[in-house]
Amino acid sequence: MRKVVLDTKTMQTIALFEKQTRAAIKDCIVTDDQVVFIVEEGEIAKAIGKGGSNVRELERRLRKRIRVIEFSPTLERFVLNVISPLEVKSIRVDGDKVFLDAKDLKTRGLLIGRGASNLRFFESIIKRYYPIEELRVS
């Protein structure tokens, strides 16, 4: 795991999230259009809230899309959590490369995204915790 440096704005966002949800947070990634929170294992239900109430309230307050991902100590499970709600047939780890076997063409397209943007974003999240070189879809 690489050392993650958080700026003041990100720390304020984390504090707001923790105050709103009372869930243990591991990390926060802020982009132009969304905020991704990585929560500790078993905290996902508390973070999302009943009927998604916490997520909706945070989206309103931050004026950005909110995504909550549950951390997992195993690489395969964490990859599944990162790409959720998309589903894959299998995940294969070969050295420092992770291969995702998409179940159909639509899922493959959603995993990759325009110009591989989704795939690179998923990859950047996973690289924060696991020493992978590349995420590939087959």
Summary of the structure (lengths in Angstrom):
residues: 138
radius of gyration: 15.1
end to end distance: 26.1
largest distance: 41.8
contacts: 370
relative contact order: 0.13
helix: 46%
strand: 25%
